[in-house]
Amino acid sequence: MAVTHKSPAEIEAMKAAGSLSRKALRLAGQIIRPGISTLEIDQYVEEIIRMGGGVPAFKGYMGFPGSICASINDEVVHGIPSAHRTLQEGDIISIDTGAIVDGWVGDNAHTYAVGEIDPRTQELLEVTEKSLYAGIEQAVVGNHLRDIGHAVQAMCEKAGFGVIREYVGHGVGHHMHEEPNVPNYGKRGQGMRLEEGMVIAIEPMITQGTYHVHTLDNGWTVVTDDGLPSAHFENTIAITADGPVILTKE
């Protein structure tokens, strides 16, 4: 699949999907508490998306059973919602939501603390979120794709955290995953030139320890090899003549 470029009108149209996905993600964060199951969060998010006139982008995608990805502690991405997974004080949970509105996809993620968490894990969340915005700042016409990853990597590795190599950001449009891949690492000046009209999901996946990961037997859930926590933050971004525009914004 080639990289697609969206017109200004198409980028404007994508804001509806982005806004709904952001709303679902924000409201999911408001119900996170010890004792709630990830299935309850999933059902709540699906209701929000459908009431907002959208369709959950993840549900049924390549067979995925949930409307959200709910990844706890050492789970990096693609955690499957379950009535048997309940949150505990001190956990962190990465919620990834996607909504389709009028054929366009919005995709975003946020890692939430469940009550009080330890200081190093809190730092992991803060640095990962800051690295997302450092990456977004590089998403300008004329820069290179790896400039984004370099900004993320430099910030996170300076803090002593690991940058996942096997999972990356991606293009977004009528499909949830389009070209190009958007790594969270790399050297400045490498990769394709960024052009007006490209729409990408920038999504740092950062670990407290090793960046090596593996997939559980369920075929979906990715976890860190050392069992240490991982954080995930994501926004869908349009690259415009006026700079990067966050589409996953209420």
C-alpha positions as CSV (number, residue, x, y, z in Angstrom):
1,M,0.0,0.0,0.0
2,A,1.4,3.4,-1.0
3,V,1.4,6.4,1.2
4,T,-1.8,8.4,0.7
5,H,-2.0,12.1,0.9
6,K,-5.2,13.7,2.3
7,S,-6.6,17.0,1.0
8,P,-7.4,19.8,3.5
9,A,-11.1,18.8,3.2
10,E,-10.3,15.2,4.0
11,I,-8.2,16.2,6.9
12,E,-11.0,18.3,8.2
13,A,-13.4,15.3,7.8
14,M,-11.0,13.1,9.8
15,K,-11.4,15.3,12.8
16,A,-14.8,13.8,13.6
17,A,-13.3,10.4,14.0
18,G,-10.4,11.8,15.9
19,S,-12.6,13.8,18.3
20,L,-14.8,10.8,19.1
21,S,-11.8,8.5,19.7
22,R,-10.3,11.1,22.0
23,K,-13.6,11.5,23.9
24,A,-13.9,7.8,24.4
25,L,-10.3,7.6,25.6
26,R,-10.8,10.5,28.1
27,L,-14.0,9.1,29.5
28,A,-12.4,5.7,29.8
29,G,-9.8,7.3,32.0
30,Q,-12.5,8.8,34.3
31,I,-13.9,5.3,35.3
32,I,-10.5,3.7,35.9
33,R,-10.3,2.6,39.5
34,P,-9.3,-0.5,41.6
35,G,-11.7,-3.3,41.1
36,I,-13.1,-2.4,37.7
37,S,-12.6,-5.0,35.0
38,T,-11.2,-4.3,31.6
39,L,-14.3,-5.7,30.0
40,E,-16.4,-3.0,31.8
41,I,-14.1,-0.3,30.4
42,D,-14.4,-1.9,27.0
43,Q,-18.2,-2.0,27.1
44,Y,-18.4,1.6,28.3
45,V,-16.1,2.8,25.4
46,E,-18.1,0.9,22.8
47,E,-21.3,2.6,24.0
48,I,-19.6,6.0,23.8
49,I,-18.4,5.4,20.3
50,R,-21.7,4.1,19.0
51,M,-23.7,6.8,20.7
52,G,-21.4,9.3,19.1
53,G,-22.3,8.0,15.6
54,G,-19.1,5.9,15.2
55,V,-18.0,2.3,15.0
56,P,-15.3,0.9,17.2
57,A,-12.3,0.5,14.8
58,F,-10.7,-2.3,16.7
59,K,-13.6,-4.7,17.2
60,G,-13.3,-7.6,14.8
61,Y,-10.1,-6.1,13.3
62,M,-8.2,-9.2,12.2
63,G,-10.3,-11.0,14.7
64,F,-9.6,-8.8,17.7
65,P,-12.5,-9.3,20.2
66,G,-12.5,-5.9,21.9
67,S,-13.5,-2.3,21.2
68,I,-10.3,-1.2,23.1
69,C,-6.9,-2.6,23.8
70,A,-6.4,-2.7,27.6
71,S,-2.8,-3.4,28.4
72,I,-1.8,-3.7,32.1
73,N,1.6,-3.2,33.6
74,D,4.1,-5.2,31.6
75,E,1.6,-5.5,28.7
76,V,2.8,-3.2,25.9
77,V,-0.1,-3.3,23.5
78,H,-3.1,-5.4,22.4
79,G,-4.3,-6.5,25.8
80,I,-7.7,-8.2,25.4
81,P,-10.5,-6.9,27.6
82,S,-11.8,-9.5,30.0
83,A,-14.3,-9.8,32.9
84,H,-11.5,-11.7,34.7
85,R,-8.9,-8.9,34.5
86,T,-9.6,-6.4,37.3
87,L,-7.4,-3.4,38.1
88,Q,-5.5,-3.2,41.3
89,E,-4.1,-0.2,43.2
90,G,-0.7,0.6,41.9
91,D,-1.3,-0.8,38.4
92,I,-0.9,1.1,35.2
93,I,-3.2,0.5,32.2
94,S,-2.7,1.5,28.6
95,I,-6.0,2.1,26.9
96,D,-6.0,2.3,23.1
97,T,-9.2,3.5,21.4
98,G,-10.2,3.8,17.7
99,A,-13.3,5.1,16.1
100,I,-14.6,5.1,12.5
101,V,-16.8,8.0,11.5
102,D,-17.9,8.5,7.9
103,G,-15.3,6.0,6.8
104,W,-12.3,7.7,8.4
105,V,-10.4,6.4,11.4
106,G,-9.2,8.1,14.6
107,D,-6.7,6.3,16.7
108,N,-5.2,7.3,20.1
109,A,-3.9,5.9,23.4
110,H,-3.1,6.9,26.9
111,T,-1.5,5.1,29.9
112,Y,-3.4,5.7,33.2
113,A,-2.3,5.2,36.8
114,V,-4.6,3.1,39.0
115,G,-4.4,5.0,42.3
116,E,-0.9,5.6,43.6
117,I,1.9,4.2,41.6
118,D,5.7,4.0,42.4
119,P,7.8,7.0,41.5
120,R,9.8,5.3,38.7
121,T,6.6,4.1,37.0
122,Q,5.2,7.6,37.3
123,E,8.3,9.0,35.6
124,L,7.9,6.4,32.8
125,L,4.4,7.7,32.1
126,E,5.5,11.3,32.2
127,V,8.5,10.9,30.0
128,T,6.6,8.7,27.5
129,E,3.9,11.3,27.1
130,K,6.4,14.1,26.7
131,S,8.2,12.1,24.1
132,L,5.0,11.8,22.1
133,Y,4.8,15.6,21.8
134,A,8.6,15.8,21.0
135,G,7.8,13.5,18.1
136,I,4.8,15.5,17.0
137,E,7.0,18.6,16.9
138,Q,9.1,16.9,14.2
139,A,6.1,16.1,12.0
140,V,6.6,19.0,9.7
141,V,6.9,19.3,5.9
142,G,10.5,18.7,4.8
143,N,11.6,16.8,7.8
144,H,12.4,13.1,7.5
145,L,10.4,10.2,9.0
146,R,13.2,9.2,11.4
147,D,13.4,12.7,12.8
148,I,10.2,11.8,14.7
149,G,11.6,8.6,16.1
150,H,14.9,10.2,16.9
151,A,13.1,12.8,19.1
152,V,11.2,10.1,20.9
153,Q,14.3,7.8,21.4
154,A,16.6,10.6,22.6
155,M,14.2,11.7,25.3
156,C,13.3,8.3,26.6
157,E,16.8,6.8,26.5
158,K,18.2,9.8,28.3
159,A,15.8,8.9,31.2
160,G,17.0,5.3,31.1
161,F,14.0,3.8,29.5
162,G,13.7,1.3,26.7
163,V,12.2,2.1,23.2
164,I,10.2,-0.8,21.6
165,R,11.6,-1.7,18.2
166,E,9.1,-4.3,17.0
167,Y,6.0,-2.1,17.1
168,V,5.7,1.3,15.5
169,G,3.3,4.0,14.6
170,H,1.6,4.1,11.2
171,G,-0.3,6.0,8.6
172,V,-4.0,6.5,9.2
173,G,-6.9,7.2,6.8
174,H,-9.8,5.0,5.6
175,H,-7.8,2.1,7.1
176,M,-6.4,2.0,10.6
177,H,-3.0,0.9,9.5
178,E,-1.6,2.5,6.3
179,E,1.8,3.4,5.1
180,P,4.3,4.6,6.3
181,N,5.5,2.8,9.4
182,V,6.6,5.4,12.0
183,P,9.3,4.0,14.3
184,N,10.0,5.5,17.7
185,Y,13.8,5.3,17.1
186,G,16.2,6.3,14.4
187,K,18.8,8.8,13.2
188,R,18.0,12.3,12.1
189,G,17.7,12.8,8.4
190,Q,16.8,9.2,7.6
191,G,13.6,7.9,6.1
192,M,11.2,9.4,3.6
193,R,10.6,13.1,3.4
194,L,7.4,14.2,5.2
195,E,4.9,15.9,2.9
196,E,1.8,18.0,3.2
197,G,-1.3,15.8,3.5
198,M,0.3,12.8,5.2
199,V,-1.7,11.6,8.3
200,I,0.2,9.4,10.8
201,A,-0.3,7.9,14.2
202,I,2.7,8.7,16.4
203,E,2.7,6.3,19.3
204,P,5.7,5.8,21.6
205,M,5.7,2.4,23.4
206,I,8.4,2.8,26.1
207,T,9.5,0.3,28.8
208,Q,11.0,0.6,32.2
209,G,13.6,-2.0,31.4
210,T,14.4,-4.0,28.3
211,Y,12.9,-3.1,24.9
212,H,12.7,-6.8,24.1
213,V,9.1,-8.2,23.9
214,H,7.1,-11.3,23.1
215,T,3.5,-12.2,22.4
216,L,1.4,-14.3,24.7
217,D,-0.3,-17.5,23.7
218,N,-3.5,-15.6,23.0
219,G,-1.8,-14.4,19.8
220,W,-2.4,-10.7,20.6
221,T,-1.0,-9.4,23.9
222,V,2.6,-8.2,23.7
223,V,4.6,-8.1,27.0
224,T,8.1,-7.1,28.0
225,D,10.6,-9.9,28.3
226,D,11.7,-8.8,31.8
227,G,8.2,-8.2,33.2
228,L,8.8,-4.5,33.9
229,P,6.1,-1.9,33.1
230,S,5.5,-0.4,29.7
231,A,3.7,2.9,28.7
232,H,1.9,3.8,25.5
233,F,0.7,7.2,24.3
234,E,-0.6,8.0,20.8
235,N,-2.2,10.7,18.7
236,T,-3.3,10.8,15.1
237,I,-1.5,13.7,13.4
238,A,-2.0,15.5,10.0
239,I,1.1,17.1,8.4
240,T,0.1,20.4,7.0
241,A,1.7,23.5,5.5
242,D,1.0,25.2,8.9
243,G,2.7,22.4,10.9
244,P,1.4,19.3,12.7
245,V,-2.3,19.2,13.5
246,I,-3.5,16.8,16.2
247,L,-6.7,15.1,14.8
248,T,-7.4,13.1,18.0
249,K,-8.5,16.2,19.9
250,E,-12.0,17.0,21.3
